[in-house]
Amino acid sequence: MLKPFLTIILCFFAIMQILPVVAGAQDISINSFTSCSGKLSFDYPENWVVEESRYNYMTGGISEYATKILLANGTKALEGLEVDTLAENAQTISINITPPIPSPIEIKVDPFDKLANATYFGPYEREFGPVRRIEVNDWPAARRDYVTLFEGLEISGIWIEILLPDDYNLTIIAETYSSLFLELDANVDLLISSLSYYALKVGLSVVDWDVYFEPKCTFHLAYPADWIVSEAYSNQLIFFNSQAAQDTRRRRRDYKDDQLEIEIIQPQDLPEFFEDIGFDATDAKPDDILMAYAEAERLSVETPIPFTVGEHNVLRADFRGGFILLYDFGEGQYAILAARSSEDGFAAFEETILQIAGSVQYNPIQEDEPSIEMTPTPTP
């Protein structure tokens, strides 16, 4: 059914490979996007919207974090992309960054081979054109165009696979109605020609640090990459400096001198935390919020005092073997960071704790702003 149409489109694609894209030569205003992790950046048209999220990705039987970035030429187009439909006059680009398969031997899949052997499982039949290698910095990359029908209308798509320097896989799927393909092709070219990716942790003074961010990228911070991050505790995010420290927490024992935990309650989780302990924080003062947390954790703390960490003015309350920081982000949005070790061992960790505390960033999404665009600078 698609064969005659496919022949025309494939001839069009062939011409596109040898002729300059006129649409790409037009002057357009652009924005720059940097991912939550700070690793990926690219340019895109100024009137487009962007949304980044994180999700669990199974690879080799192990669940790891992957990143999804959605771009569209308007809010309605983005909303359609989120439910896998194409709005009227929409141009959409979906980017997925997935981790490599963990293996004792090095496994690298050539993007060309990946696309050549690709099989599409979906509700609409796709007719694929030939695979071709493309230049994206000096990374292995390949592209394959396709056509399909959606509710009787012809859709043209671009599928790009890129193997990143740290062996992560970057997949780009771009779609629009065939009448708008020239414009979409120019926008994809804008994106990949400006694409940057840093295998090392950018914005960090120590290269073996990583960046944690919650799924919608509203709250993020830097931490040593070899630490353990646990989201298993209700309403709490906990970092452990070792497996031994995590085991100590599970056994409810006192920490040893070389063990540390940092507990964080993010703004979106704090109301539920206080609801569980029966504290109404609606009109509470910052001092009362900090003290309510200390009471819930059965910590005997000193009087809270103003304290500066990074760019934040916080409240700090010390206790034996640790301290609590309360962040006030305004408009009733608070976060808590509590670090604890042994009484004798805590001092050795304080510099690292303050680096982590200073890297905290909170950028809430406004209800009337469906996109997010962030450039984190989590410098310890």
N, C-alpha and C positions, 0 to 999 in steps of 0.2 A: 504493500500500500504506500509505503514511503519511498519506494525506489526511484520513481521519476523525479520527485522533489529532491531526493538525496543527490542525484546526479548533478542537478543545477547548483545545489549548495556546495558540493565538493569542488566543482569548478570555480565557484566564487572563492572558496577557501584557498585554492591553489593560486588564484590571481592575487589574493591578499598577501601571500608569502613573498611575492616578487615586486609588488607595488607599495609605495609608501601609503600609510593610512592618512587620508586627508584630514579626518576628524582629529587625529592626534596632533596635527600641526596648528590647530586653533589655540588661541590663548585662552586658558581657563584658570580660574582662581583655585588654589589648592590648599588643603590642610595637611598637617602631618600627624600621624598617629604613632604612639609608642605603647606597647603592651604593658600590662600590669607587672610582668616579671622584669621589664626593662630590656628584654633581649631583642624583641622584634620591633621594627619601625618601618613605615612606608608612607607615601603620599597618596591622597585621594581627592576627588573633586570637592570643592568647598560646600556645595549644597547637598552633599550626601550625609547620611547618618551612619554611625558605627556603634556596634554593641559587642562587648567582649564578655565571655563567661568561661568558667572552668568546669570540667566534668570528669568523672572517674572512667578510666579507659583500661580495659583488660588486655594485657599483653603477656604471653608466655605464662598464663595462669596467675599473673600478679596484677593487682589493681594499682594503677598510677594515675597521676593527674595529666589531663590533656587540655588544650586550649582551643576554644572556638571563637572566631571573630566574624561577625556578620556585617556586611556593608550593603547599602541600598540607596537608590536615588530618591529618597523620601520616606516619611514615616509609614505610609500605607504599604509601600514596597517592602519595608523591613518587617512589618507585621505579617505580610503574606509569606515572606521567606521563613519566618519562625514557625509557620504551620505548613510549610512545603507547598505553597501555591504561588503563582505569579500574578501580581496585581496588574491592572491596566497600565501600559507604558512603563512597566517596571524594568529596572536593571538591577541585578543582584549579584553579589560576590560572597561566597562562603569560604572561609579559611579555617582549616583544621591543622593543628600542630600536635602530633602524636609521638610518644616515646618509642625508641627502638625495641626490638624483641630481646629480652635478656637471655644471654647465651654465653657459655664458656668459650665458644669460638666466635670470631667476628662474622656477623651476618649483615651484608649490605645488599639491598635490592636496588638494582639500577632503575631509575624512574622510567626509562624507555621500555625496559622489559615489563615493568609493572603495568604500564598503560597498554602495551601490546597484548598482554594476557588478561586484561581487565574484562570482567563480565558484570553487566549492570543488572541488579535485581530490583525492580521497581514497578510501579503501576503503569508506566508509559514506556513503550518500546523506544529504544534509542538506536539510531543508525550512526555508526562511527566513521569518521574519516581516518586517514593515515596518521600514524604517530610520527612526530618529528622532534628532534632535539632542539632546545632553545638555550639562549645565553641568559643566565641569571647569576651575575657576579662570576665566580669561578666554580659554582656548585653544579653537580650533576642535575639536569632538569630536562623535562620533556613535556610536550603538549599534544593533546588530541581533541579535535573539535567534533561536535555531534549535532544531530538535529532530532527533533521529536515533535509530536503533536500533543497539544493540551487544549481540551475542549474545542477541538477542530481548528485551532490556530497553530501556526508553525513556530516552534521555539528553537533557537540556536544556542548552543552551549560551548563552553571552553573548559577543558579539564587539564589542569597542570599538576605535575608531581615534581617536588624538589627534595633532594637529600641534603639536609643542612649539615654544617661543619661538625656538630656533636652527634651526628647520625639520627637526629630526630627527623621525622617526615613531615613535610609541609604540603598539604593538598589544597588546591584552589579550584572551586567550581563556580563558574560565572554563567548566568543565563539571562536571556531577554527574548523578546519577540524578534523574529528574523528581520523585520524592517528597521530595527534599532541596533543590529549587530555591529555595524561600523563604529558606532559611538561606544558600545560596550567594549569592543576590542581595543579602542584607544584608551579607555579607562583602565582596563587590565594591564595594558602596556605601561601606563603611568605608574601603576602599583608595583609591578615587578622590576621596572627600571630604577625605582627608588628604594627597593627592598634592602634592608640591612638586618643582620642577625649576628648577635654576639654570643659565642659559646661560653665565654667567661661572664661572670656576673657584673654587669655594668652598674655604675653608680656606687659600688662598694669599694672601700679601701683595702679589703682583703678578698682575694679571688675565690677563696673557698667558703664564701657565704652564699646563701640563697635567699629567695624572696617568697614569703607566704602571702597569698591573697585569697580572700573568700570568693565563692563562685561568681559574684557579680562585680568583683574588683573594687568594692567600696572601701574595704579595710585591708591594708597590707603593711607588712613590716619585713625587715631583714633579720636573718638568724644564721648561725654557723651551719653549713651544709651537712655536717656529719651528725647533727642533733636529731632526735626523734620527735616527730610532730604527731600529736594524738588529738583527734576530734571525737573520741569515743565517749568522753565525759559530757553529760547533759549541760548545755549552755556554756561550756567552757572549752577553750583551746589551750592545750598544755604542751610546752616544749620541755624535753628532758635532755640533759647533756650526755646521757649514756643509757644503755639498756639497764644497767644496774640501778640507776636512779628511777627509771620507770618501774622496775620490779619492787623497789622500796616503797613507792607510792601504792602499788597494788596490795602490798602486805601491810600497809598502814604503819610502817615503822619510821623511826627518825632517820633523817638523811645523814650520811657520812660526810666527811670533810670534802671529798672529791665529787660529791653528787649535788645536782642543782635541778630545780624545776622552776619554770616560769608559767604562771597561769594567767590567761587573758580572757576577759569577758568583753566581747565586742558590743557596740551600741545596740545592734538589733537583738542581741541575746540578753541584755541586762534586765529589761522589764520582766521577762519570764523567770530569770534567776531570783529577782526580788519577790515576784508573785509566789514562788515556791517556798520562800522563807517568811511570807506574810508581811512584807514591808512595802508600804505605799510610797514610791519615789516620785509621784507626780509633781508635788510642789516642794520636795525636799531640797535642802541646801547641799552643796557639794560635800561639806564636812560630814553631814548626817549620812550621805550616801556611802562615803568611805567607811565610816564607823559601823554602818549596818553590815557592810561586807565583812569587816573584821570580826564582828560579833558572830556572823553566820559561820565563819571559818574558825571560830574559837581562838582568835589571835589577840593577845594582849599588846596593844600598840601604844606608842607615844602620841601626843597631840599632833594632829596633821599640821604641816607647815607648807607655805608656798615653795615651789622648787622648779627650776628650769632644766629641761632635758631636751637636747636638740633645739627645735624651734617651738617647743611646747612649754607653756606655763601650766604646771600641774600641782596637785596636792600630794605630799609625801608623808607617810606615817611609817616609822621604823618599828620593828619588833626584833626579838632575839633570833638571829639567823636569817633576817630578811627585811623587806619593806614592801609597802603597797603604794602604787601611784594611781591617782584618779585623773583621767583626762576629761576636760570639759570642752566639747566641740561646739557648744552653743545650741540654742533651740531645744534644750532638754536632752541632748545627745551626749552620753557619757561612756567611757570605757575604763576598765580596771586592768592593771597589770600588777601581779603579785609575784615576787621572786623569793624563793626560800631555799636554804641549805642548812648546814649545821652552824651553830653559833661561832665556832672557830674557823670554819671553812668559807663562810660567806664573803669575807673581805676580798678573797682572791678572785671572786667572780664579778665583783661590782663593776669593773670597767666594761666587761662584756655585756652585762645587763643594761648598763646605761647606753651602750651603743645600740642595742636592740630597741630599748625604750625610745631613743631619739629618732629611730627610723620609722616609727608608727605614722601612718597616714590614713585619714578618713575622708572620703569624698562621696557623700550620699547622693543617690540618684533622685532627682526631683521628679515627682509624678508626671509633670507636664514636659519632661525631657526624657524621651525614650532611648536616647543614645548615651554612651559614655565615651569619653576620650580623656585618657590620663597619661601623664608623664611622670611616673614616680621617681623620686630622688632619695632612695633609702640609704643615704650615706651614713655609716656608723660613726 
